[in-house]
Amino acid sequence: MNTAASPNNLLLRTNDDENKESTTLLWFDPNIGSHEDTEQTKQELRSINDFVIFYTDLKLCVTFVQSIKKEKIFLITSGSKASQFLPLISHLSQVDSIFIFCMNKDKHQHLINEYSKIIGIYVYLNDLCSSIRQQIDLFNKQLQTFSIFDHHQQSTKDLSKQSAEFLWFQLFHYVTTRLP
């Protein structure tokens, strides 16, 4: 694992510096350390998505998110820094989903109404990981569905029952994420 650390920043990446997937799992938390529970969390996240990055420095994290052009980012942040961090990145198209991990869910509940990309606020790691896994699976299914269409063909294709169900689900997801 590549590790670059300084007193003000901790950046941890998995095996390669190059992402071979269409998704990046990014965790921003200034309090990430090398505690045993943090190591367990890293392993759990890596089982969900092979490319996982941890940032402790706000500016470096925002710069990284802004530099991503081709992948979608699934972002985890601590509740304590969410109010500072979310205004800087929530509007970016490369950010697909935002997850808040904190000890006091009620304290940060108002953020769900302010930022449509927030999937949820989680107190337990198992719940957080389950939600991340569901969102990444959904994203991968969407990616597969849209890659079926060949833009070079002249004729149009009929939607199968599965594609139609997906489109209805996509519409449902779009509407529910934008409800007040």
C-alpha positions, 0 to 999 in steps of 0.5 A: 500500500502506498502511503504519504503522510505528514503532520497535516495530511494523511493520504492512503491509497490501495495498491496502485495509483491508477484506478482501473475501475469506473468508481472511486471510493473516497473517505475524508476525515481529518481524524483518520489514523492508524488505529486497529479499527481504522485498518479494519474499516479500510479492509471492509471498504476495499472489499466493496471497491478496489480503489479506495482513497483516504484524505485528512486534508480538506484542500488536498481532498477537494483538489483531488475530487476536482481533478477526477474526470472519468470516474464517479466518486462515492464519498464518505465524510465525517459528520464533524467536517460535513458542513465545511466539505459538502459546499465545496464538492456536492455540486461537482458532477463526478461526485455520485453519492455522499455518505456521512459517518458520525456518532450523532445522526440527529445532529447532522440530519439537516444536511440531507435536506440541503444536499441531494447527493447525500444517501444517508447518515450512518452511525454503524459501519455495517450499515454504511458499508451495506449502503455503499455496496448497494449504490455502487452495484446500482451504478454498475448496473446503470453503466452496463445498461447504457453501454448496451446501446451502440451509437454507431448503429442506424436502427433503434433497439427495442427496450427489453422488460429489464431495461424498461424496469431499470428506466422506471427505477432510474426515474424513481431514484431521480425523483426521490433524491430531489424530494424536500 
